[in-house]
Amino acid sequence: MSALSDARIARLAHLILDGVRAANLADFPNHAAALREIKKTLTDYVNRDSSLDEIVRQKIGSLSRPVPPGSREWEILYRKYREEEVKKHKERS
């Protein structure tokens, strides 16, 4: 996943906050604080996702034989290693 710009994160934060309010799922007394928290959460998610992607690509690249990016085998290994890394991350949290 490519990193999102600050402008895109801000736009997503506004869309999320507006959607939650429109659906009457929550009422936020401090609109600015709610936006900051949503932006922080989105940024943390994107950063974690980018880190996981890098780790998984390094694992595939370190295999004893090359696996061509985009091949079926590469895609399968990517999913497998990513699931393993997500589990590790959850266990540490």
N, CA and C atoms as a LAMMPS dump frame, in Angstrom:
ITEM: TIMESTEP
0
ITEM: NUMBER OF ATOMS
279
ITEM: BOX BOUNDS ff ff ff
-5.0000000000000000e+02 5.0000000000000000e+02
-5.0000000000000000e+02 5.0000000000000000e+02
-5.0000000000000000e+02 5.0000000000000000e+02
ITEM: ATOMS id mol type element x y z
1 1 1 N 0.846 -1.178 0
2 1 2 C 0 0 0
3 1 3 C 0.886 1.234 0
4 2 1 N 0.597 2.168 -0.862
5 2 2 C 1.399 3.376 -0.888
6 2 3 C 0.945 4.295 0.237
7 3 1 N 1.874 5.111 0.676
8 3 2 C 1.575 6.046 1.755
9 3 3 C 0.549 7.07 1.278
10 4 1 N -0.276 7.496 2.189
11 4 2 C -1.277 8.512 1.872
12 4 3 C -0.736 9.881 2.26
13 5 1 N -1.028 10.869 1.458
14 5 2 C -0.603 12.235 1.766
15 5 3 C -1.411 12.761 2.946
16 6 1 N -0.889 13.814 3.565
17 6 2 C -1.606 14.449 4.677
18 6 3 C -2.976 14.944 4.222
19 7 1 N -3.041 15.448 3.006
20 7 2 C -4.319 15.951 2.483
21 7 3 C -5.337 14.823 2.336
22 8 1 N -4.878 13.652 1.874
23 8 2 C -5.813 12.523 1.732
24 8 3 C -6.253 12.01 3.098
25 9 1 N -5.331 11.963 4.03
26 9 2 C -5.697 11.528 5.381
27 9 3 C -6.699 12.501 5.982
28 10 1 N -6.477 13.788 5.796
29 10 2 C -7.416 14.796 6.306
30 10 3 C -8.787 14.624 5.659
31 11 1 N -8.807 14.394 4.355
32 11 2 C -10.08 14.209 3.646
33 11 3 C -10.823 12.976 4.158
34 12 1 N -10.071 11.87 4.323
35 12 2 C -10.688 10.651 4.864
36 12 3 C -11.218 10.878 6.277
37 13 1 N -10.471 11.599 7.086
38 13 2 C -10.911 11.879 8.452
39 13 3 C -12.229 12.65 8.451
40 14 1 N -12.328 13.644 7.581
41 14 2 C -13.574 14.411 7.479
42 14 3 C -14.726 13.524 7.007
43 15 1 N -14.465 12.68 6.021
44 15 2 C -15.516 11.778 5.527
45 15 3 C -15.984 10.818 6.618
46 16 1 N -15.041 10.283 7.38
47 16 2 C -15.401 9.363 8.47
48 16 3 C -16.228 10.083 9.523
49 17 1 N -15.762 11.251 9.95
50 17 2 C -16.483 12 10.983
51 17 3 C -17.876 12.397 10.498
52 18 1 N -17.953 12.877 9.276
53 18 2 C -19.264 13.248 8.721
54 18 3 C -20.183 12.034 8.614
55 19 1 N -19.628 10.892 8.211
56 19 2 C -20.433 9.674 8.09
57 19 3 C -20.95 9.184 9.43
58 20 1 N -20.104 9.233 10.439
59 20 2 C -20.511 8.804 11.789
60 20 3 C -21.601 9.722 12.315
61 21 1 N -21.432 11.015 12.105
62 21 2 C -22.453 11.969 12.57
63 21 3 C -23.755 11.811 11.79
64 22 1 N -23.67 11.645 10.472
65 22 2 C -24.871 11.518 9.635
66 22 3 C -25.662 10.265 9.987
67 23 1 N -24.97 9.218 10.376
68 23 2 C -25.635 7.963 10.737
69 23 3 C -26.059 7.955 12.203
70 24 1 N -25.837 9.057 12.884
71 24 2 C -26.17 9.176 14.315
72 24 3 C -25.538 8.067 15.152
73 25 1 N -24.297 7.721 14.809
74 25 2 C -23.594 6.68 15.563
75 25 3 C -22.895 7.257 16.789
76 26 1 N -22.566 8.53 16.717
77 26 2 C -21.899 9.188 17.851
78 26 3 C -22.033 10.694 17.702
79 27 1 N -21.907 11.368 18.829
80 27 2 C -21.912 12.825 18.836
81 27 3 C -20.606 13.261 19.485
82 28 1 N -19.857 14.109 18.808
83 28 2 C -18.568 14.538 19.314
84 28 3 C -18.663 15.982 19.788
85 29 1 N -18.485 16.204 21.079
86 29 2 C -18.556 17.577 21.584
87 29 3 C -17.399 18.443 21.075
88 30 1 N -16.267 17.823 20.768
89 30 2 C -15.112 18.568 20.278
90 30 3 C -14.745 18.046 18.888
91 31 1 N -15.267 18.723 17.888
92 31 2 C -15.083 18.324 16.492
93 31 3 C -13.589 18.251 16.122
94 32 1 N -12.823 19.243 16.528
95 32 2 C -11.389 19.293 16.192
96 32 3 C -10.629 18.135 16.836
97 33 1 N -10.948 17.814 18.076
98 33 2 C -10.273 16.702 18.763
99 33 3 C -10.621 15.373 18.09
100 34 1 N -11.87 15.226 17.677
101 34 2 C -12.285 14 16.996
102 34 3 C -11.537 13.851 15.665
103 35 1 N -11.413 14.931 14.926
104 35 2 C -10.676 14.889 13.664
105 35 3 C -9.208 14.536 13.884
106 36 1 N -8.596 15.126 14.905
107 36 2 C -7.191 14.815 15.216
108 36 3 C -7.016 13.338 15.529
109 37 1 N -7.93 12.786 16.3
110 37 2 C -7.822 11.369 16.678
111 37 3 C -8.015 10.45 15.467
112 38 1 N -8.954 10.789 14.61
113 38 2 C -9.175 9.99 13.394
114 38 3 C -7.935 10.066 12.506
115 39 1 N -7.367 11.267 12.341
116 39 2 C -6.153 11.422 11.524
117 39 3 C -5.001 10.607 12.102
118 40 1 N -4.849 10.648 13.414
119 40 2 C -3.779 9.895 14.066
120 40 3 C -3.963 8.396 13.832
121 41 1 N -5.181 7.918 13.973
122 41 2 C -5.467 6.501 13.771
123 41 3 C -5.189 6.08 12.332
124 42 1 N -5.624 6.88 11.377
125 42 2 C -5.362 6.573 9.97
126 42 3 C -3.862 6.573 9.676
127 43 1 N -3.147 7.556 10.195
128 43 2 C -1.699 7.644 9.98
129 43 3 C -0.993 6.439 10.583
130 44 1 N -1.376 6.064 11.798
131 44 2 C -0.785 4.888 12.442
132 44 3 C -1.035 3.629 11.614
133 45 1 N -2.247 3.496 11.094
134 45 2 C -2.587 2.331 10.283
135 45 3 C -1.738 2.286 9.012
136 46 1 N -1.637 3.406 8.318
137 46 2 C -0.864 3.455 7.072
138 46 3 C 0.607 3.146 7.349
139 47 1 N 1.141 3.706 8.416
140 47 2 C 2.546 3.453 8.767
141 47 3 C 2.772 1.988 9.11
142 48 1 N 1.879 1.406 9.875
143 48 2 C 2.011 -0.009 10.23
144 48 3 C 1.903 -0.88 8.993
145 49 1 N 0.97 -0.551 8.127
146 49 2 C 0.782 -1.321 6.905
147 49 3 C 2.027 -1.248 6.021
148 50 1 N 2.611 -0.078 5.919
149 50 2 C 3.83 0.086 5.119
150 50 3 C 4.979 -0.716 5.717
151 51 1 N 5.091 -0.717 7.032
152 51 2 C 6.149 -1.481 7.703
153 51 3 C 5.97 -2.977 7.462
154 52 1 N 4.74 -3.451 7.579
155 52 2 C 4.466 -4.864 7.334
156 52 3 C 4.796 -5.235 5.896
157 53 1 N 4.437 -4.382 4.965
158 53 2 C 4.713 -4.634 3.557
159 53 3 C 6.224 -4.769 3.333
160 54 1 N 6.998 -3.884 3.926
161 54 2 C 8.457 -3.932 3.767
162 54 3 C 9.041 -5.225 4.35
163 55 1 N 8.577 -5.616 5.526
164 55 2 C 9.052 -6.847 6.162
165 55 3 C 8.751 -8.055 5.279
166 56 1 N 7.533 -8.127 4.773
167 56 2 C 7.119 -9.264 3.944
168 56 3 C 7.937 -9.32 2.65
169 57 1 N 8.15 -8.186 2.018
170 57 2 C 8.939 -8.158 0.783
171 57 3 C 10.385 -8.589 1.045
172 58 1 N 10.925 -8.199 2.198
173 58 2 C 12.283 -8.627 2.548
174 58 3 C 12.348 -10.139 2.76
175 59 1 N 11.328 -10.695 3.408
176 59 2 C 11.29 -12.146 3.621
177 59 3 C 11.265 -12.893 2.291
178 60 1 N 10.442 -12.436 1.38
179 60 2 C 10.353 -13.095 0.073
180 60 3 C 11.688 -12.94 -0.66
181 61 1 N 12.27 -11.764 -0.577
182 61 2 C 13.54 -11.523 -1.253
183 61 3 C 14.7 -12.311 -0.683
184 62 1 N 14.589 -12.758 0.562
185 62 2 C 15.685 -13.485 1.204
186 62 3 C 15.597 -14.999 1.009
187 63 1 N 14.597 -15.458 0.292
188 63 2 C 14.481 -16.893 0.047
189 63 3 C 15.673 -17.386 -0.77
190 64 1 N 16.002 -18.668 -0.628
191 64 2 C 17.186 -19.221 -1.295
192 64 3 C 17.085 -19.177 -2.822
193 65 1 N 15.891 -19.2 -3.337
194 65 2 C 15.725 -19.082 -4.79
195 65 3 C 14.808 -17.893 -5.069
196 66 1 N 15.07 -17.206 -6.152
197 66 2 C 14.254 -16.028 -6.449
198 66 3 C 12.817 -16.389 -6.822
199 67 1 N 11.909 -15.581 -6.321
200 67 2 C 10.49 -15.734 -6.669
201 67 3 C 10.107 -14.446 -7.402
202 68 1 N 9.723 -14.555 -8.665
203 68 2 C 9.426 -13.348 -9.453
204 68 3 C 8.222 -12.573 -8.892
205 69 1 N 8.411 -11.275 -8.626
206 69 2 C 7.279 -10.45 -8.178
207 69 3 C 6.138 -10.507 -9.178
208 70 1 N 4.936 -10.604 -8.651
209 70 2 C 3.757 -10.666 -9.506
210 70 3 C 3.352 -12.077 -9.903
211 71 1 N 4.235 -13.046 -9.652
212 71 2 C 3.885 -14.423 -9.991
213 71 3 C 2.874 -14.957 -8.977
214 72 1 N 2.223 -16.019 -9.348
215 72 2 C 1.243 -16.644 -8.437
216 72 3 C 1.914 -17.054 -7.135
217 73 1 N 3.105 -17.649 -7.233
218 73 2 C 3.836 -18.068 -6.033
219 73 3 C 4.169 -16.87 -5.147
220 74 1 N 4.582 -15.753 -5.759
221 74 2 C 4.917 -14.558 -4.995
222 74 3 C 3.685 -14.054 -4.245
223 75 1 N 2.553 -14.025 -4.921
224 75 2 C 1.307 -13.559 -4.299
225 75 3 C 0.909 -14.449 -3.117
226 76 1 N 1.056 -15.749 -3.286
227 76 2 C 0.713 -16.69 -2.211
228 76 3 C 1.644 -16.483 -1.016
229 77 1 N 2.94 -16.382 -1.295
230 77 2 C 3.906 -16.152 -0.213
231 77 3 C 3.644 -14.819 0.479
232 78 1 N 3.332 -13.796 -0.304
233 78 2 C 3.061 -12.476 0.271
234 78 3 C 1.899 -12.56 1.26
235 79 1 N 0.804 -13.179 0.853
236 79 2 C -0.357 -13.306 1.755
237 79 3 C -0.009 -14.099 3.005
238 80 1 N 0.701 -15.213 2.813
239 80 2 C 1.071 -16.077 3.94
240 80 3 C 1.956 -15.316 4.932
241 81 1 N 3.018 -14.7 4.433
242 81 2 C 3.938 -13.985 5.313
243 81 3 C 3.264 -12.771 5.958
244 82 1 N 2.393 -12.124 5.231
245 82 2 C 1.692 -10.96 5.785
246 82 3 C 0.791 -11.387 6.949
247 83 1 N 0.067 -12.482 6.769
248 83 2 C -0.78 -12.987 7.856
249 83 3 C 0.059 -13.314 9.082
250 84 1 N 1.231 -13.912 8.866
251 84 2 C 2.127 -14.236 9.981
252 84 3 C 2.578 -12.968 10.703
253 85 1 N 2.943 -11.957 9.96
254 85 2 C 3.41 -10.701 10.551
255 85 3 C 2.276 -9.968 11.285
256 86 1 N 1.081 -10.024 10.736
257 86 2 C -0.067 -9.393 11.414
258 86 3 C -0.316 -10.09 12.751
259 87 1 N -0.238 -11.429 12.758
260 87 2 C -0.41 -12.187 14.016
261 87 3 C 0.653 -11.805 15.031
262 88 1 N 1.904 -11.707 14.582
263 88 2 C 2.998 -11.31 15.491
264 88 3 C 2.729 -9.934 16.077
265 89 1 N 2.284 -9.015 15.22
266 89 2 C 2.023 -7.653 15.663
267 89 3 C 0.903 -7.625 16.704
268 90 1 N -0.144 -8.398 16.472
269 90 2 C -1.265 -8.44 17.416
270 90 3 C -0.839 -9.036 18.748
271 91 1 N 0.033 -10.048 18.704
272 91 2 C 0.496 -10.675 19.937
273 91 3 C 1.334 -9.706 20.772
274 92 1 N 2.084 -8.829 20.101
275 92 2 C 2.917 -7.843 20.81
276 92 3 C 2.097 -6.711 21.374
277 93 1 N 0.936 -6.44 20.787
278 93 2 C 0.104 -5.297 21.214
279 93 3 C -0.684 -5.595 22.461
